[in-house]
Amino acid sequence: MGVVARSDFNYDFNVSFTPEDLADGKVFYNFAETDAAQAAAELPGLSAFYKDAAGDIFHTYSSYARGPEELIGTLMILDRAPKGRNESRTMDFVRRHDEYETATAAHR
Protein backbone atom coordinates (compact mmCIF):
# COMPACT_ATOMS: atom_id res chain seq x y z
CA MET A 1 0.00 0.00 0.00
CA GLY A 2 1.04 3.58 -0.61
CA VAL A 3 1.40 6.16 2.12
CA VAL A 4 -1.64 8.26 1.15
CA ALA A 5 -4.41 7.23 3.58
CA ARG A 6 -3.29 3.60 3.34
CA SER A 7 -4.29 3.44 -0.32
CA ASP A 8 -2.66 2.41 -3.58
CA PHE A 9 -2.45 6.05 -4.69
CA ASN A 10 1.37 6.19 -4.93
CA TYR A 11 1.41 2.97 -6.95
CA ASP A 12 -1.37 4.23 -9.23
CA PHE A 13 0.70 7.33 -10.03
CA ASN A 14 3.92 5.33 -10.43
CA VAL A 15 5.95 6.87 -7.63
CA SER A 16 6.02 3.80 -5.33
CA PHE A 17 7.23 0.37 -6.37
CA THR A 18 6.87 -3.09 -4.86
CA PRO A 19 9.91 -5.35 -4.46
CA GLU A 20 8.51 -7.35 -7.40
CA ASP A 21 8.38 -4.21 -9.57
CA LEU A 22 12.01 -3.46 -8.78
CA ALA A 23 13.06 -7.08 -9.38
CA ASP A 24 11.62 -6.94 -12.91
CA GLY A 25 14.49 -4.60 -13.86
CA LYS A 26 12.27 -1.81 -15.24
CA VAL A 27 9.70 0.49 -13.64
CA PHE A 28 7.36 3.07 -15.17
CA TYR A 29 8.19 6.51 -13.75
CA ASN A 30 7.86 10.05 -15.11
CA PHE A 31 5.89 8.79 -18.12
CA ALA A 32 8.70 6.47 -19.25
CA GLU A 33 10.17 3.06 -18.56
CA THR A 34 13.15 3.49 -16.22
CA ASP A 35 15.96 1.19 -15.15
CA ALA A 36 14.92 -0.20 -11.76
CA ALA A 37 18.56 -0.15 -10.62
CA GLN A 38 18.28 3.65 -10.53
CA ALA A 39 14.91 3.57 -8.76
CA ALA A 40 14.06 3.16 -5.10
CA ALA A 41 10.92 1.87 -3.42
CA GLU A 42 9.62 5.42 -3.70
CA LEU A 43 10.53 8.34 -5.97
CA PRO A 44 9.47 12.02 -5.93
CA GLY A 45 6.15 13.04 -7.41
CA LEU A 46 3.56 15.76 -6.98
CA SER A 47 0.01 15.75 -8.35
CA ALA A 48 -2.86 18.24 -8.20
CA PHE A 49 -6.57 17.54 -8.62
CA TYR A 50 -9.75 19.57 -9.01
CA LYS A 51 -13.21 18.53 -7.86
CA ASP A 52 -16.04 20.36 -9.63
CA ALA A 53 -19.52 21.12 -8.27
CA ALA A 54 -20.87 17.85 -9.71
CA GLY A 55 -18.27 15.89 -7.78
CA ASP A 56 -16.20 14.95 -10.83
CA ILE A 57 -12.47 14.83 -10.11
CA PHE A 58 -9.90 15.99 -12.64
CA HIS A 59 -6.17 15.30 -12.56
CA THR A 60 -4.80 18.73 -13.49
CA TYR A 61 -1.05 18.51 -12.89
CA SER A 62 1.81 16.12 -12.20
CA SER A 63 5.50 16.71 -11.72
CA TYR A 64 8.14 14.06 -11.19
CA ALA A 65 11.89 13.69 -10.63
CA ARG A 66 13.26 17.10 -9.67
CA GLY A 67 10.02 18.97 -10.40
CA PRO A 68 8.69 19.06 -6.81
CA GLU A 69 12.03 20.23 -5.37
CA GLU A 70 11.04 23.89 -5.27
CA LEU A 71 8.68 23.01 -2.43
CA ILE A 72 11.63 21.92 -0.29
CA GLY A 73 13.21 25.18 0.86
CA THR A 74 16.43 23.52 2.04
CA LEU A 75 17.23 22.41 -1.51
CA MET A 76 16.82 25.95 -2.81
CA ILE A 77 19.29 27.18 -0.17
CA LEU A 78 21.79 24.41 -1.01
CA ASP A 79 21.55 25.30 -4.71
CA ARG A 80 22.92 28.74 -3.86
CA ALA A 81 25.83 27.44 -1.75
CA PRO A 82 29.36 27.41 -3.28
CA LYS A 83 29.29 23.65 -3.98
CA GLY A 84 25.53 23.42 -4.39
CA ARG A 85 24.25 20.06 -3.26
CA ASN A 86 27.65 18.52 -3.98
CA GLU A 87 26.01 15.44 -5.46
CA SER A 88 27.28 12.98 -8.05
CA ARG A 89 23.77 11.69 -8.80
CA THR A 90 20.31 12.96 -7.92
CA MET A 91 19.70 13.23 -4.17
CA ASP A 92 22.76 11.15 -3.22
CA PHE A 93 23.54 13.67 -0.47
CA VAL A 94 20.43 12.67 1.50
CA ARG A 95 21.11 10.48 4.52
CA ARG A 96 18.85 9.21 7.25
CA HIS A 97 20.09 9.81 10.79
CA ASP A 98 21.66 6.34 10.99
CA GLU A 99 23.28 6.37 7.54
CA TYR A 100 26.04 8.94 8.14
CA GLU A 101 29.67 7.90 8.31
CA THR A 102 31.33 8.14 11.70
CA ALA A 103 32.16 11.79 12.28
CA THR A 104 35.71 12.79 13.08
CA ALA A 105 36.42 15.11 15.98
CA ALA A 106 36.54 18.80 15.13
CA HIS A 107 39.96 20.44 15.20
CA ARG A 108 40.42 23.05 17.91
C-alpha beads as a LAMMPS data file, in Angstrom:
LAMMPS data file: protein, C-alpha beads

108 atoms
107 bonds

1 atom types
1 bond types

-500.0 500.0 xlo xhi
-500.0 500.0 ylo yhi
-500.0 500.0 zlo zhi

Masses

1 110.0

Atoms # bond

1 1 1 0.000 0.000 0.000
2 1 1 1.039 3.584 -0.614
3 1 1 1.399 6.161 2.119
4 1 1 -1.644 8.257 1.152
5 1 1 -4.407 7.227 3.581
6 1 1 -3.291 3.598 3.341
7 1 1 -4.288 3.441 -0.319
8 1 1 -2.658 2.412 -3.584
9 1 1 -2.448 6.054 -4.688
10 1 1 1.368 6.192 -4.931
11 1 1 1.405 2.972 -6.945
12 1 1 -1.373 4.231 -9.232
13 1 1 0.696 7.327 -10.029
14 1 1 3.920 5.328 -10.428
15 1 1 5.948 6.867 -7.626
16 1 1 6.018 3.798 -5.333
17 1 1 7.228 0.366 -6.365
18 1 1 6.869 -3.089 -4.864
19 1 1 9.906 -5.350 -4.462
20 1 1 8.511 -7.354 -7.398
21 1 1 8.377 -4.209 -9.572
22 1 1 12.012 -3.462 -8.777
23 1 1 13.056 -7.083 -9.376
24 1 1 11.621 -6.940 -12.908
25 1 1 14.491 -4.601 -13.861
26 1 1 12.273 -1.806 -15.238
27 1 1 9.697 0.491 -13.636
28 1 1 7.365 3.070 -15.170
29 1 1 8.190 6.509 -13.751
30 1 1 7.856 10.055 -15.109
31 1 1 5.892 8.788 -18.119
32 1 1 8.700 6.470 -19.246
33 1 1 10.172 3.064 -18.558
34 1 1 13.152 3.487 -16.223
35 1 1 15.960 1.190 -15.150
36 1 1 14.918 -0.200 -11.759
37 1 1 18.557 -0.154 -10.624
38 1 1 18.278 3.651 -10.530
39 1 1 14.911 3.568 -8.758
40 1 1 14.064 3.164 -5.100
41 1 1 10.924 1.869 -3.421
42 1 1 9.615 5.421 -3.695
43 1 1 10.532 8.337 -5.974
44 1 1 9.471 12.016 -5.929
45 1 1 6.149 13.036 -7.410
46 1 1 3.563 15.757 -6.981
47 1 1 0.014 15.749 -8.350
48 1 1 -2.855 18.236 -8.198
49 1 1 -6.570 17.536 -8.616
50 1 1 -9.748 19.571 -9.012
51 1 1 -13.209 18.530 -7.858
52 1 1 -16.044 20.363 -9.629
53 1 1 -19.520 21.123 -8.272
54 1 1 -20.870 17.855 -9.708
55 1 1 -18.267 15.886 -7.777
56 1 1 -16.198 14.951 -10.833
57 1 1 -12.474 14.828 -10.105
58 1 1 -9.895 15.987 -12.644
59 1 1 -6.166 15.302 -12.555
60 1 1 -4.799 18.726 -13.486
61 1 1 -1.049 18.514 -12.886
62 1 1 1.806 16.119 -12.201
63 1 1 5.498 16.709 -11.717
64 1 1 8.144 14.058 -11.188
65 1 1 11.891 13.686 -10.631
66 1 1 13.264 17.097 -9.675
67 1 1 10.017 18.965 -10.401
68 1 1 8.686 19.058 -6.814
69 1 1 12.033 20.228 -5.375
70 1 1 11.035 23.889 -5.273
71 1 1 8.675 23.014 -2.428
72 1 1 11.633 21.922 -0.290
73 1 1 13.205 25.176 0.863
74 1 1 16.431 23.519 2.043
75 1 1 17.234 22.412 -1.506
76 1 1 16.816 25.952 -2.806
77 1 1 19.292 27.179 -0.169
78 1 1 21.792 24.415 -1.008
79 1 1 21.553 25.298 -4.707
80 1 1 22.916 28.744 -3.861
81 1 1 25.834 27.442 -1.750
82 1 1 29.360 27.408 -3.280
83 1 1 29.294 23.650 -3.980
84 1 1 25.533 23.417 -4.389
85 1 1 24.254 20.056 -3.260
86 1 1 27.651 18.521 -3.977
87 1 1 26.008 15.440 -5.462
88 1 1 27.275 12.982 -8.045
89 1 1 23.772 11.695 -8.803
90 1 1 20.308 12.958 -7.922
91 1 1 19.702 13.228 -4.168
92 1 1 22.765 11.149 -3.215
93 1 1 23.537 13.673 -0.473
94 1 1 20.428 12.672 1.496
95 1 1 21.115 10.476 4.515
96 1 1 18.848 9.209 7.250
97 1 1 20.089 9.813 10.788
98 1 1 21.661 6.338 10.995
99 1 1 23.279 6.369 7.541
100 1 1 26.039 8.943 8.135
101 1 1 29.671 7.901 8.314
102 1 1 31.330 8.137 11.700
103 1 1 32.159 11.786 12.276
104 1 1 35.711 12.793 13.083
105 1 1 36.422 15.114 15.984
106 1 1 36.543 18.795 15.132
107 1 1 39.958 20.442 15.196
108 1 1 40.420 23.054 17.908

Bonds

1 1 1 2
2 1 2 3
3 1 3 4
4 1 4 5
5 1 5 6
6 1 6 7
7 1 7 8
8 1 8 9
9 1 9 10
10 1 10 11
11 1 11 12
12 1 12 13
13 1 13 14
14 1 14 15
15 1 15 16
16 1 16 17
17 1 17 18
18 1 18 19
19 1 19 20
20 1 20 21
21 1 21 22
22 1 22 23
23 1 23 24
24 1 24 25
25 1 25 26
26 1 26 27
27 1 27 28
28 1 28 29
29 1 29 30
30 1 30 31
31 1 31 32
32 1 32 33
33 1 33 34
34 1 34 35
35 1 35 36
36 1 36 37
37 1 37 38
38 1 38 39
39 1 39 40
40 1 40 41
41 1 41 42
42 1 42 43
43 1 43 44
44 1 44 45
45 1 45 46
46 1 46 47
47 1 47 48
48 1 48 49
49 1 49 50
50 1 50 51
51 1 51 52
52 1 52 53
53 1 53 54
54 1 54 55
55 1 55 56
56 1 56 57
57 1 57 58
58 1 58 59
59 1 59 60
60 1 60 61
61 1 61 62
62 1 62 63
63 1 63 64
64 1 64 65
65 1 65 66
66 1 66 67
67 1 67 68
68 1 68 69
69 1 69 70
70 1 70 71
71 1 71 72
72 1 72 73
73 1 73 74
74 1 74 75
75 1 75 76
76 1 76 77
77 1 77 78
78 1 78 79
79 1 79 80
80 1 80 81
81 1 81 82
82 1 82 83
83 1 83 84
84 1 84 85
85 1 85 86
86 1 86 87
87 1 87 88
88 1 88 89
89 1 89 90
90 1 90 91
91 1 91 92
92 1 92 93
93 1 93 94
94 1 94 95
95 1 95 96
96 1 96 97
97 1 97 98
98 1 98 99
99 1 99 100
100 1 100 101
101 1 101 102
102 1 102 103
103 1 103 104
104 1 104 105
105 1 105 106
106 1 106 107
107 1 107 108
